[in-house]
Amino acid sequence: MPEFGVKDVVSRGVHHCPIREGDILALAKELGYTKGYEHQERGHHLTRRNLKIAVYQVYAHPPSAAAEFVTVGRADTWIVQADIDVAQGNNPAEVQRATQDLLRLQNDLSSYIDLRTVRDELR
């Protein structure tokens, strides 16, 4: 029996807002934010129809350090992220179809990697 309140996939809204001019870091500083670190994702982005898979490692560079970027976590750890864009997120049929596509991908890759919903890290 499924656990109450636990979903097979994570759904999140995304809003794209282009910055046409100015400096976003200067604006953040003006709003009282300080830069904690800079990070890079190094890897690969793969697409097939509306399915997007990213396979990457995360590197961090603290602002006070003179050293190069270093891998966050273990050097042999890779993040595999699968996303599907749903044009109408309020359409239950589209959301269900996208969920089934992600679950099918999870099943297809199950002998290679553990592709599962990450809940706590997204909060």
C-alpha positions in Angstrom: 0.0 0.0 0.0 1.4 3.4 -0.9 2.5 5.7 1.9 0.0 8.6 2.5 1.3 11.8 1.1 4.3 10.2 -0.7 4.4 10.7 -4.5 6.3 8.6 -7.0 7.8 11.8 -8.5 8.3 15.4 -7.5 6.3 18.1 -9.2 7.6 21.7 -9.2 6.6 24.8 -10.9 9.2 26.7 -12.9 9.1 30.3 -14.0 11.6 31.6 -16.5 12.4 35.3 -16.0 15.1 36.7 -18.3 17.4 39.4 -16.9 17.6 41.9 -19.7 20.1 44.3 -18.1 21.9 44.9 -14.9 23.9 42.6 -12.5 21.9 40.0 -10.6 24.7 39.7 -8.0 24.7 43.4 -7.4 20.9 43.3 -6.9 21.2 40.4 -4.5 23.8 42.3 -2.5 21.5 45.4 -2.4 18.8 43.2 -1.1 21.1 42.0 1.8 22.3 38.7 0.5 25.9 37.6 0.6 27.5 35.1 -1.7 28.2 31.8 0.1 30.0 30.0 -2.7 30.0 29.5 -6.4 29.2 26.1 -8.0 29.4 24.4 -11.3 27.6 21.4 -12.7 29.9 19.4 -15.0 28.4 16.6 -17.0 26.0 15.8 -19.8 22.4 16.8 -20.7 20.5 14.2 -22.8 17.0 14.6 -24.3 14.5 12.4 -26.0 11.2 14.0 -26.9 10.0 15.8 -23.7 12.3 13.7 -21.3 15.5 15.4 -20.1 18.2 13.6 -18.3 21.2 15.3 -16.7 24.2 13.3 -15.5 26.6 15.5 -13.7 28.9 16.2 -10.8 28.8 19.4 -8.7 31.9 21.4 -8.0 32.2 24.2 -5.5 34.5 27.2 -5.1 34.2 29.1 -1.9 34.6 32.9 -2.5 37.5 33.3 -0.1 39.5 30.3 -1.4 42.2 30.8 -4.0 42.1 27.1 -4.9 40.4 25.5 -7.9 36.8 24.2 -7.9 36.5 20.9 -5.9 34.0 18.1 -6.2 31.2 18.4 -3.7 30.9 15.0 -2.0 32.8 11.9 -3.2 34.8 12.3 -6.4 33.1 9.1 -7.9 29.6 10.3 -7.2 27.4 11.5 -10.0 23.9 13.0 -9.9 21.3 11.6 -12.4 18.3 13.9 -12.7 15.3 13.1 -15.0 12.8 15.8 -15.8 9.7 16.0 -18.0 8.2 19.3 -19.0 4.4 19.2 -18.6 2.8 22.1 -20.6 -0.4 22.0 -18.5 0.6 21.2 -15.0 -3.0 21.5 -13.8 -4.1 18.8 -16.2 -4.2 15.5 -14.2 -4.0 13.3 -17.4 -0.8 15.0 -18.6 0.7 14.8 -15.1 -0.2 11.1 -14.9 1.3 10.5 -18.3 4.5 12.3 -17.4 4.7 10.3 -14.1 4.3 7.0 -16.0 7.1 8.1 -18.4 9.4 8.8 -15.4 8.5 5.5 -13.7 9.2 3.6 -17.0 12.6 5.3 -17.2 13.3 4.3 -13.6 12.4 0.7 -14.4 14.5 0.7 -17.6 17.6 2.0 -15.7 17.1 0.0 -12.5 19.8 -2.5 -13.3 22.3 0.4 -13.8 21.4 3.1 -11.2 19.1 3.8 -8.3 16.8 6.5 -9.8 14.4 7.5 -7.1 12.6 10.5 -5.8 14.8 12.7 -3.6 12.5 14.4 -1.1 14.4 15.9 1.8 17.2 17.4 -0.4 14.6 19.4 -2.4 13.2 21.3 0.6 
